[in-house]
Amino acid sequence: MPIVNANPDLLQSQFEWRNRIAGWRMRIDESAFLMLAALGFVGVGLWLVDPHWSRLLYAGAPWSQPLPAVLIGLGLAAALLWRAQTRRAGLARVQGDDWLAAQPIAPAARRRARTVRAAWTAASSALVLLCLLVWASARSSEPAPLLIGLLASAALSAPLLIGWLPERRQVVGSPRRSLAVAVAIPVGTSGLALLGAALEPALARLPRGASWTAGTFILLPPSTPAIAIPALMLLFTATSMAIDLVAHWRARFLADQAWLAAQPLAPARLFAAYRRPLLRRGSLLVLVAGACLHLLGAPALFAATLALALWLALADGVLCGFATRSTPNRYPLQCMLHGMLLLATIQVLPPALPLVYVACAWQAWRRGLR
């Protein structure tokens, strides 16, 4: 008779993985296709980086000398430990008010579960890094054994050291919740339209993309004229706000779907509740981005084409979110798959791009209706 894990948190994690694997087995054809697509994406990435392995792992490089190599290894170990610590702190915040918080479970048992799960996170990262090091060593003409050994040692030490590090102290008190944002809902709005009207206004979402907007200015060359800076700021802000609009809609859509799950509500009706505000806000941001491109000197036709491409990318992101409403963790892979298909069509047969886009959109819509 198998021994059942007595730790409730680890047992819950074990059953979550069993349910996930059962879901993959139920959709074995789709799972196999998505796995092949992910492997193809990884293969393309390795193919692009392949010419640089010999230079990065060259034994005579300055960073392959003993002192720099030790510093690089320590930095890698610190990064893996920081990621594991962040994972453990996130689990502590979630466990502060989850369904097991009301049970008579010893705090030490919950701490042990958090440490084990954080160690597994570090171990998975270490495994990926070790496989990458083995591949890079095989593809490099003259690899540096000291650098590779230190990197491998740093990757292996992180899962072992996480249990010895003290856990971050959590603030005792009521669980922290996100601040509510006042939304001016038009008079007369009722029914499911309230969900779309309750999306946070653009000004409330603006600080969330400010860091990305500021980071894009690092890519600007020093010769950029000062007169173009305002247009570039507006262009980057509109683009980041458009991407944030899709992310905000998806978070609200999944939350509203969860608390309305007991109602006999068709998925298309819930999706239609957000259609009007998404079209209005998304189209406005796309028009602003296209106008900024035209002000920066782009021809009108070229700016309009880029604005249309941005609008279609946002629409595809929304449809991918609708298609993965039952499996939210597959949303990035769905977007990646559509992007690869569209880019491959542009490279091989550009006239077929509209048909491929329509096929992707129709497939995502039909999947969301299930």
N, C-alpha and C positions, 0 to 999 in steps of 0.2 A: 504494500500500500504506500503510495507516495506521501512524503511528508509535506504538509501544508504550511506555508509561511505564516507565522503567527503575527507578523507586523501588519497592521491594517493598511498603512499607506503603501507598503511594498506589494501587498496582496492586491490592492486596487490598481496599482500600476501594472501588475502582471496580467490582470483581467482586461485592462485597457489594451495591452498589446495583443492578447488573444482575440479580442473583438476586432482589432485592426487587421490582424492576419486573416481572420475569418471573412472580413469584408473584401480583402484582396482575393481570396480564393473564390468568393462568390462572383467576382468580376475578373476571372482569370485572363480572359482575352484582352480586356481593356488594361488590366494591370501589366500584362506582358508588353503591350504596345507602349505604354507610358514608360516602362523600364527601359525598353530599347531606345526610346526617344531620349531619355536621360543619359543613357550610356553613349548615345551618339553625340550629345552635347558635350559630355566629358571628353570624348575622343577628339572632337574638334578643338577643344581647349588645349588638350595635351599636344595636338599637332601644331597649334600656333606657337606654343611655348617651347617646342622641341629644339629649335636652333639655339636657344639661349642657355640650355643646361650646362654646356661645356664651359661657358664664360662664368656662370654663377658658381659652379663647383670646381673651378680651376684651382689646382693645388698652389700655384704661384700667385694667386690673387691676394691683395692686401688683407681682405676680410677672412682669408683662410689661415692667417698666421695665428699663433697660440692665443694672444691676448684678445684680439677682435673676435676670434671664434668662441672663446669662453663667454664674452659679453653677449654675443648673439644667442648662444645656448641659454644663458641666464634670462635673456629677454623673452625667448620663446617659452621657457618654463613659467616665467611670471605671467605671460599672456594667457597661457592655458589655465593657470591657477586662478587668475582674475576672472576668467570666463566661468570656471566651476563655482567660484565664490558668488558670482552674480546669479548663477543658476540656483544655488542654494538659498540666497536671499529672496529670490523670486518665489521659490517654493514656500518659504516661511511666510511671505505675505499672503499667498493663496491659502495656506493652511490656517491662517488666522480666523477665517470665517467660512470655511468649507463645511461640508455636511458631516465630517468627522470631528469638527471642533467641539461639538456638543457631547461627544462620547467620552466615557471615562478612560482616556488613553494617557499613559504616562508621557510627559513632555520629552523624556529621554528617548522614548521609542520613536517619537516623531522626528527628533533631531537625528537619530541614527538613519531613519529613512531618507531624510534630506541629504545626509552625507553620502549614502549609498547611491542615490540617484545623481548627485553631482559628480561622484567618482565615475559613474557610467558615462556621463557626458564628457568628462575629460578623457576617458578611455576610448570613446568613439573618435574624438578628435585626434588622439594619439595614433590610433590605427590608420586613419586617413593620412596623417603626416608620414607615418612609417612606409606606407605603400607608395606615397609620392617620392620619398627619399630613395626607395629601392628602384623605382622607375627612373628617377633622375640619375642615379649612379650608373645604371645600365646604359643610359643614353649619353652620358658624359664621356669624353675621350680620356681625360686625366683627372678623375675626381680627387678631392682632398679628403683623406680618411679621417683626419682630426675633426674637421668641420662636420662631416656627416655623422661621426660618432657622437659628438657633443649634441647635435640636433636630435639624434635618436634617443640619447640619454635624457635630454630635457623632455621629450615627448613621453617617455616611459615613466618619468618621475612624477609628473603631475597627478595621475590617478592615485599614486601611493601617498603623496603628501597632503592631499586635500583633507584627509581625515585628521591630520595633526594641526590644521589651522583652526583658530577659534572662529566661531560663527559670528556674523555681524549682529550686533544687538538691535532688536526690534523695539520700537516704541510701543509701550503698553497703553492700551486704551481702545477706543472705538476704531474699527477698521477705516483706513483712508479711502475715500471715494472721490471720484472726479467731480470737479465743480460743475454745477449746472449753469447753462448759458441761457439768458433770457432771449426768447425768440418771439418776434412780433408776428403772430399768426393773423392773417386777414380775417375780418369779420365775415361770418357766414360759412367758414370752412368747417366741414363736418365729415364724419365717417373715416374711411381709410385715408382720405386726403390729408388728415391731420398728421399722419406719419411723415409724409413728404414735406409738409409745411414746417415741421418741427426740426428739420435739418439745421444745424448750426449756421449762422450767417458767415459770410466770407471774412468779415473783419475779425470775428472770433477765432477763425481758423488760421488767420494770417501768421501769428507767431510760431505756429508749428512748422511752417516751411521757411522761416526766416534764416535758419542756419544753413539749409541747403542753398538758398538764394545767395547768401554771403559766400559760401564755399565756391560757387561757380566763378566768382571774380578772380580766383586764383588762376584760372585757366586763361584769362585775358592776357594778351601780349602787352608789354610796356608801351608800345606805340599806339595803343588805342586812344583816339581823340577824346578829349573831355566832353565834347558836345554829344557824343554817343552814349555816355554813361547813363543818363536818365532813361533813354530808350531801352538800353540793355537791362537796367534794373527792373523796368516795367515788364520786359519780355520774360526774364527769369522768374519774376514774381507770379505772372499770369500762368506760366507753365507749371511751376510748383503748386500753385493753388488748384489748377486743373487736376493734377495727379492726386493731390490731397482730397479733392472732392470725391473721387472714386473710392479712395480708401475710407473716407468718413461715411459715405453711403453704404459701403459693404459692412462696416461695423454696425451701423444702425439697422441694416436689413437683417443681419444674422440675429441681433438682439430682439428685434420685433418679431421675427419668425419664431424664436424660442418661446416668448411669452404668449404668442397667439397659436401655438401648436395644437392646443386643445379645441380650437374652433374649426368648423368645417369650411376652411378658407382655401380657395384654389391658389396655387403659387402665382399664377398670372395676375390675379387681382391684387395680391400684396405687392408684386413688382410694379404694377401700374400706379400704385399710390405715390411712387417716387418719380414717375416718368416726367411730369411737367417741370418740377424744380430742377431735375438733372439736365433737361434740355435747355432750360432758360439759363442756368448758371454756366453750364459747360459751353454753350454756344457763345455766351458773352466773353468768357475767358479766351476762347479760341479766336474770336474776332480781335480781341486786344492783342494777342500774340501775333496774329497776321498783320495788323496795322503797325506794330512795332518793327516787324521785319521789313515792311515797306518803307518805313521812316529811316531805317538803317541803310537803305540803298538797294534792297532786293527788288527786282522787277515785280510788278503787280501780279502777274500770272504765277511766278515762282512763290511769292508770299501766300497767295491764295491756295496754291497746291500744298504747301507745308501746313497751312492752317487746316485744310481739309484732312490731311494725313493725321494731324493731331486729334481732330474731332473723331475720326474713325478709330484711332487707337484708344481713345477714351470710351467710345461705344463698345469696342471689343472687350475692354477691361470690365465694363459693367456686365456684359453678357457672360463673360467668364465667371464673374462673381455669382451671377444667377445660376449658371450651370453647376457650380460647385457648392450650392447652398446646403446640401446634405453632407458634403465632405469638404469643409473649409480648408483643411490642411493641403489640399491638392490645387488650390487656387494659383500659387506661383507656377506650378508645373503646367497647368492649363494655359496660362498666359505665355509661358515660354514655348510651348508647343505651337500655339498659333503664330507667335513671332517667327519661329523657325520656318514654318510653312510659307508664310508671306515673304520672308527674305529669300528663301529658296526659289519661290516663284519669280521674284524680281530678277534674280540672277539667271534663271533658265528660260522663262517664258513670260516676260512682262505683260503682254496683252491679256494673259489669263488671270492677272491679279484681281480684277473685280469679281470674277467667278469664284476664285479661291476664297476671297474675303466673305462673299455671300454664303458659301458653303460652310465656312467656319462659324459664322454668325448663326446660321440656321441649325447647325449641329449643337451649338451651345444653348440656343433657345429650346430646342426639343429636349435636351438633357435636363434643363431646368424645370420643364413641365412634368417630369416624372415624379 
